[in-house]
Amino acid sequence: MRLILLFILLISFSKASSAHKNIFSPNLTPVLQESKSIIYKLGILSLKGFVGKGSIQVYSIIGNKITDIEVQNLSEFNLQIDLRKNNMYVIRVLNNSDIKTFKIIVD
C-alpha cells in the first residue's frame, strides 16, 4: 500500500512540475535587468548600470563620510578620488527611490 501511495505521489509531483515549466508562452522573452556595479581603478570611481540623477556618498569602513556628491547623470559618472590602499570603503548610490550600497577594498 505504501508503495502505491508513493508511486501516485511521485507521478502527481512530476506532472505538477512539468505543468509549472510551461506557464510562460514561448513568445515571451524575459527582460534582463542590467546589473548595477561600481569600479574603482587607478584612482577613478565609475558607475555601471545607473541612470538619471542622484547622489554618491563615500564612507570609510568606520562610518566617516569622505565625500557626498550630487550628480545629474549617473550613467556617465566618473570621479577622481584618492582612496588609501589596503582600506575598505562603503559607497552608497542614491537615485529616485533606489539606494544601492557597495563595499570595496582598495588594492
C-alpha positions as CSV (number, residue, x, y, z in Angstrom):
1,M,0.0,0.0,0.0
2,R,2.8,2.4,0.9
3,L,4.5,1.7,-2.5
4,I,1.3,2.5,-4.4
5,L,0.9,5.8,-2.4
6,L,4.5,6.7,-3.0
7,F,4.1,6.0,-6.7
8,I,1.0,8.1,-7.0
9,L,2.7,10.9,-5.1
10,L,5.7,10.8,-7.4
11,I,3.6,10.8,-10.6
12,S,1.5,13.8,-9.4
13,F,4.6,15.7,-8.4
14,S,6.2,15.2,-11.8
15,K,3.0,16.3,-13.6
16,A,2.8,19.4,-11.4
17,S,6.5,20.3,-12.0
18,S,6.1,19.8,-15.8
19,A,3.0,22.0,-15.8
20,H,4.8,24.7,-13.9
21,K,7.6,24.9,-16.5
22,N,5.0,25.7,-19.3
23,I,3.4,28.6,-17.6
24,F,5.0,31.2,-19.9
25,S,4.3,31.4,-23.6
26,P,7.3,30.7,-25.8
27,N,6.7,34.0,-27.5
28,L,7.5,35.9,-24.2
29,T,11.2,36.8,-23.6
30,P,12.4,37.6,-20.2
31,V,13.6,41.1,-19.5
32,L,17.1,41.1,-18.1
33,Q,17.9,43.9,-15.8
34,E,21.3,45.4,-16.2
35,S,23.3,44.8,-13.0
36,K,24.4,47.8,-11.1
37,S,28.0,48.0,-10.0
38,I,30.9,50.3,-9.2
39,I,34.5,50.1,-10.4
40,Y,37.5,51.8,-8.6
41,K,40.5,51.6,-10.8
42,L,43.6,53.8,-11.0
43,G,42.1,56.4,-8.7
44,I,38.8,56.8,-10.6
45,L,35.4,55.7,-9.3
46,S,33.0,54.7,-12.1
47,L,29.3,53.6,-12.0
48,K,27.7,51.0,-14.3
49,G,24.0,50.3,-14.8
50,F,22.7,53.5,-13.1
51,V,20.5,56.1,-14.9
52,G,19.2,59.6,-14.1
53,K,20.3,62.0,-11.4
54,G,21.2,61.1,-7.9
55,S,23.9,61.3,-5.3
56,I,27.1,59.3,-4.4
57,Q,28.3,59.0,-0.9
58,V,31.7,57.6,0.1
59,Y,32.3,56.4,3.7
60,S,35.3,54.9,5.4
61,I,34.5,51.5,6.9
62,I,34.1,53.1,10.4
63,G,31.5,55.4,9.1
64,N,33.4,58.7,8.4
65,K,31.9,60.5,5.4
66,I,34.6,61.1,2.9
67,T,32.5,62.8,0.2
68,D,28.9,63.4,-0.9
69,I,28.3,64.4,-4.5
70,E,25.1,65.3,-6.3
71,V,25.2,64.0,-9.9
72,Q,22.9,65.0,-12.8
73,N,23.7,61.9,-14.9
74,L,24.7,58.7,-13.1
75,S,25.3,56.8,-16.3
76,E,28.3,58.9,-17.2
77,F,29.7,59.3,-13.7
78,N,33.5,59.2,-13.2
79,L,35.1,60.6,-10.0
80,Q,38.8,61.2,-9.5
81,I,39.3,60.3,-5.8
82,D,42.3,59.2,-3.8
83,L,41.4,56.3,-1.5
84,R,44.1,54.7,0.6
85,K,45.4,51.3,-0.3
86,N,44.5,48.3,1.8
87,N,41.4,50.0,3.2
88,M,37.8,49.2,2.9
89,Y,35.2,51.8,1.9
90,V,31.4,51.9,1.6
91,I,29.9,53.5,-1.5
92,R,26.2,54.5,-1.4
93,V,24.4,55.4,-4.7
94,L,21.0,57.1,-4.3
95,N,18.8,57.7,-7.3
96,N,15.0,58.2,-7.4
97,S,13.7,55.8,-4.7
98,D,16.6,53.3,-5.1
99,I,19.6,53.0,-2.8
100,K,22.4,50.7,-3.5
101,T,25.3,50.1,-1.1
102,F,28.7,48.6,-2.1
103,K,31.8,47.7,-0.2
104,I,35.1,47.9,-1.8
105,I,38.7,47.1,-0.8
106,V,41.3,49.3,-2.4
107,D,44.4,47.3,-3.5
